[in-house]
Amino acid sequence: MNIAVIFAGGVGKRMHSKECPKQFLKIYNKPIIIHTLEYFEKHPLIDAIVISCVEEWMPYLEELIYKYRIEKVKKVVVGGETGQLSIYNGLKAAEDVANGEKAIVLIHDGVRPLINAKLITDNIESVKKNGSAITTAVVKETILVVNEGTATINYVPSRKNSRVARAPQSFWLNDILNAHEKALSEGKKDYIDSCTMMQEYGYDLFLVDGPGENIKITTPEDFYIMRAILEAKENAQIYGFDE
């Protein structure tokens, strides 16, 4: 079984949106999270979707799921006080959905809608073969590792050996749940993402290259970039331009 675990627990402070969390902002008259969910809904290898959501926005999300006919959603659960805890709540919901069946989970941001079907397939195949899949993107600019608390450079890593971690980040459900429960038993609640946690607990991580536009919609600038990319794709369909 393949289950998408969608994290929609953010409140959009960096987006400066006054009316609603960033995942519910509309682009082309459709909420960002629906753009995201539709890729998993339409993918033939995805069996179920669970969503971890801001509690007060759960009724609205349920309305959207019905309106846009996202029929693979099996559970919507309350997010936690941190991103790590929100993902954990989603994973526990996925465990209920799997009901004892061995399952792959694809952990994905609700505000990362510029993915594609191939990326979902590649994540699933990598987990089957290697036990994990961390979506990455090629680094296009020089990375600087700085000394903490100063304005000095510690070292400059090789660009050809550097990648940006993105999503989905995918694992066998039992493996990622075991890591989460170990972290919680040690009082750790603030892991920035799943690959950081899994590496710390000794799991081997395998990379999957994703599309360059697979950005997280966090700031107003990201919002405008997404809108421009969708417009370019629409023009490509209408006018026959190459994507």
Disulfide bonds with the S-S distance in Angstrom:
none
